[in-house]
Amino acid sequence: MSVAKNREKFELTQEVFACCFWRKHGMVRGWEGKSLTPDAFAVTLLRVIWAEPNAIRREVAAE
């Protein structure tokens, strides 16, 4: 799963993507740069983001 593709699907910067999904900017940057590996929770969250983009958009917009 590509973190960058997931983020780009929403046209978000790394910083905004991280903020929306309760992660630190450096963590998202590390995932995309392959210097860090997402933990099990992050992988599950990324899969949900990819599978249900409209639900995620609604939730992010509501915040």
Secondary structure by P-SEA (a helix, b strand, c coil): ccaaaaaaaacccaaaaaaaacccaaaaaaaaaccccccaaaaaaaaaaaacaaaaaaaaaac
